């Protein structure tokens, strides 16, 4: 398999690492109704994806599909509920914009 440019791997890994940090911060400084256990779980999940993308693991596409489906339901629901109240859920919008890009990159690695 041909290695992606290091900046591509770094970009995707960095976004997952950032989301890991956001969840870790939310454990210490809760700002929503999510439990600390839920934030710890997603900190771990995003940390693992950061490592998988940094190392360009070919099979990352398959667990990323599962995460994307779960996030589409969760953040998609949050986005719709916020819109019904005349608000914009920026965090959900960013998640829903990023994951398809990550899926495309992961698919490229799988097919390479």
N, C-alpha and C positions, 0 to 999 in steps of 0.2 A: 504494500500500500504506500502510495506517495504521501509524504508528510505535507499537511497544510502549512502555509506560512505561519511562523511563530506568532505573528500579530493576531491572526484569526483565532488560534487556540487561546491566546492570552485574553482576547476580548471576551469570548464566551465564558472562559473560566473565571474571569474577573466579575462578570455579572452574577454568576452563580455564587461566587465568594461574597460579593456584596450582599446578596439576599440572605446568605448564611449569617452574615453580620447583623442584618436587620432583625432577623429572628432572635439572635442572641441578645441584642439590645432590648427587644420586646419582652424577654424573660425578666430582665432587671427593671425595666421601665414599661410596664404594661400600658397600652393605649387603646386597647379594644377588648372585646369580650372573650377572646381566645385564651385558652388555658396555657400556663407555662409549659406543660407537657406537649401541647400541640406545637408551640414555638420551638421547643427542643427537637421534636421530631423533624420539623421542616428545616431547622438549622443543620441537622445531620444529613438530610436528603440533599440539600443544596451544597453542602460541603463535599459530599461524594461526587455530585455532578461536576463541581469545580475541578476536582482531581481527574475525573474521567475525561473532561474536555481538555484539560491541560496536557494530558497524556495521549489524546486523540485515540481513545479506545473505540475500535470499530463497532462493537455491539451496543454502544451507548444509545443508539437509535431506539432500541426496543423498550428499555425502561423509561426513556424520555417520552415515548408515546403514552405510556401509562400515567406518568406525571402530568403530561399535557392534558389528557382527558380529565383528570381529577381537577386540575387548575382551571380548565375551561368551565367546568361545572361550578366550582366554588367562586372563582373570581368573576365568572360570567354572571352568576346570580347576584353577586355584590354590585356589579356594574349596573345591572338592570334595576335593582332596588334603589340604588342611589339616583339613577336617572328619573325614576318615578317620583322622587322627592325634589327634583330640580337640581340635583348635585352631580358632580363628576367625581368618581372614585379613581383618582389618578393612579394609585398603586395597582389596582386591578387592570386598568387600561394598559399600563406598562407591562405587566405580566402577560397579558393577552397579546400584546404586540411582539414581545420578545420570544415567546416559546415557538411560534411558527418559524422564526428565523433560525432558532437553535435546531429545530426538527429538520429543516432543509440542510443545514450543515452536517448534522449527524447522518442523514440519508446519503449525502455525498461520500462521507467516510465509509459507510457500509457498502456502497456500490463500487468503491474504488478497488 
